Amino acid sequence: MAAKKTVKSEARSDNDVGEVDDTSADLVMDPRVEVSIATLERCPQRVTKFLAAIAASREIRALMAVRGWNETRLAEGRSLLMDILAPAPSAEQLRVQSAGTDSDQKVVEAQKSLNALDEGHFEIAQTALLYNFPDRPDRSPL
């Protein structure tokens, strides 16, 4: 495993965080580390909190700048988060959606045609039934 690094905060304030043990290299270099499904499911919430904390705290940004954090990394983080929250549809998904729209339109047109054909036919059938079978007790309008 990689050795731990200690990062010292140069900026001093009332909210001084002091020394920070950086173990990220240990985790990245260790092939035995496995990520659980629960951890992956919490990832969007954790990233959102992480990005919000960085945006809200000058001290955190200063500490992160030592590790190479900058506006480019922030934009990349936001972009990746948006990819998780609202992924762009694949070419196949777009094709299926387009086919579904065409199919839906055909169904709508077919329904309109059938409605146009049956206009007046129910009234004619009802009149014929009432005329031919006037004594039926269950004769209700169609």
LOSERO-278881 format. One line per 4 residues: number of its first residue (from 1); their letters; for each residue x, y, z of C-alpha. Coordinates in Angstrom, 2 decimals. Each point is the difference from the previous one (the first is absolute). Example, Ala and Ser with C-alpha at 12.3 -4.5 7.8 and 13.67 -1.06 7.14 Angstrom:
BEGIN
1 = as = 12.30 -4.50 7.80 | 1.37 3.44 -0.66 .
! end
This chain:
BEGIN
1 = maak = 0.00 0.00 0.00 | 1.01 3.57 -0.55 | 1.27 1.98 2.94 | -2.28 2.53 1.64 .
5 = ktvk = 0.57 3.64 -0.76 | -0.64 2.79 2.44 | -1.36 3.22 -1.45 | 0.35 3.12 2.11 .
9 = sear = -2.37 2.90 -0.39 | 1.91 3.20 -0.70 | -2.99 2.29 0.49 | -0.86 0.52 3.65 .
13 = sdnd = -3.46 1.05 1.12 | -2.51 -0.58 2.78 | -1.10 -3.15 -1.81 | 3.51 -1.38 -0.42 .
17 = vgev = -0.03 -3.67 -0.88 | 3.67 -0.61 0.82 | 1.75 -3.04 -1.43 | -1.85 -2.36 -2.30 .
21 = ddts = 1.01 -3.64 -0.53 | -0.40 -0.73 -3.68 | -0.77 -3.69 -0.47 | -1.49 0.30 -3.49 .
25 = adlv = 3.13 -1.45 -1.61 | -0.27 -3.02 2.31 | -3.52 -0.74 -1.18 | 0.72 0.54 -3.67 .
29 = mdpr = 3.07 -2.21 0.04 | -1.56 -2.87 2.00 | -1.54 -2.56 -2.41 | -1.83 -1.68 2.90 .
33 = vevs = -2.36 2.93 0.48 | -3.48 -0.87 -1.18 | -2.89 2.42 -0.26 | -3.39 -1.14 1.23 .
37 = iatl = -3.25 0.64 -1.85 | -1.16 2.10 2.95 | 3.07 2.22 -0.38 | -0.64 0.41 -3.71 .
41 = ercp = -3.65 0.87 0.63 | 1.03 2.73 2.46 | 2.53 1.45 -2.43 | -2.20 2.77 -1.53 .
45 = qrvt = -1.00 1.31 3.43 | 3.57 -0.11 1.25 | 1.36 1.76 -3.08 | -2.69 2.67 0.28 .
49 = kfla = 0.93 0.66 3.64 | 3.69 -0.01 -0.91 | -0.40 2.55 -2.81 | -2.29 2.18 2.14 .
53 = aiaa = 2.48 -0.02 2.88 | 2.83 1.04 -2.27 | -2.09 2.79 -1.47 | -1.00 1.25 3.47 .
57 = srei = 3.39 -0.03 1.74 | 3.09 1.96 -0.88 | 2.03 -2.14 2.40 | -1.04 -3.23 -1.70 .
61 = ralm = 0.82 1.49 -3.41 | 3.44 1.01 1.28 | 0.65 -3.52 1.26 | -1.27 -1.52 -3.22 .
65 = avrg = 2.11 2.37 -2.11 | 3.09 -1.60 1.54 | -1.25 -3.28 -1.51 | -0.52 1.58 -3.44 .
69 = wnet = -3.64 1.03 0.37 | -1.00 2.87 -2.27 | -2.95 1.26 -2.05 | 0.69 -2.60 -2.71 .
73 = rlae = -0.30 -2.80 2.56 | -3.17 1.59 1.36 | -1.56 0.13 -3.47 | 1.02 -3.60 -0.59 .
77 = grsl = -1.55 -1.05 3.31 | -3.26 1.77 -0.80 | -0.08 -1.51 -3.47 | 0.57 -3.51 1.31 .
81 = lmdi = -2.68 0.48 2.64 | -2.47 1.14 -2.66 | 0.90 -3.05 -2.11 | -0.98 -2.18 2.96 .
85 = lapa = -3.18 1.90 0.84 | -1.24 0.57 -3.54 | 1.95 -2.15 -2.46 | -0.25 0.88 -3.65 .
89 = psae = -1.93 -2.63 -1.96 | 2.02 -2.38 -2.15 | -0.42 -0.16 -3.78 | -2.05 -3.18 0.42 .
93 = qlrv = -2.29 1.64 2.55 | -0.51 2.96 -2.34 | -0.86 -2.37 -2.86 | -2.52 -1.88 2.13 .
97 = qsag = -1.55 3.26 1.22 | -0.28 1.24 -3.59 | -1.57 -3.27 -1.12 | -2.40 0.18 2.94 .
101 = tdsd = -1.04 3.51 -1.03 | -0.64 -1.13 -3.57 | -1.91 -3.03 1.25 | -2.04 2.13 2.39 .
105 = qkvv = -0.89 2.37 -2.81 | -1.19 -2.92 -2.14 | -2.20 -1.22 2.86 | -1.51 3.46 0.44 .
109 = eaqk = -0.75 0.23 -3.73 | -1.59 -3.48 0.03 | -2.21 0.96 2.95 | -1.11 3.16 -1.79 .
113 = slna = -0.88 -2.02 -3.12 | -2.02 -2.54 2.01 | -1.83 2.76 1.85 | -0.89 1.63 -3.31 .
117 = ldeg = -1.30 -3.33 -1.37 | -2.24 -0.77 2.96 | -1.58 3.47 0.19 | -3.74 -0.49 -0.31 .
121 = hfei = 0.19 -3.81 -0.12 | -0.77 -0.45 3.70 | -3.08 2.19 -0.28 | -1.22 -2.01 -3.01 .
125 = aqta = 0.60 -3.30 1.82 | -1.80 1.23 3.11 | -2.97 1.22 -1.99 | -0.20 -3.32 -1.86 .
129 = llyn = 0.14 -2.00 3.25 | -2.63 2.15 1.69 | -2.28 -0.28 -3.05 | 0.41 -3.77 -0.41 .
133 = fpdr = -0.01 -0.93 3.69 | -2.17 2.59 1.80 | -1.00 -2.33 2.89 | 3.48 -0.87 1.20 .
137 = pdrs = 0.31 1.04 3.66 | 3.79 0.39 -0.15 | -0.02 2.38 -2.92 | 2.28 2.77 0.96 .
141 = pl = 1.52 2.57 -2.29 | 3.32 -1.00 -1.47 .
! end
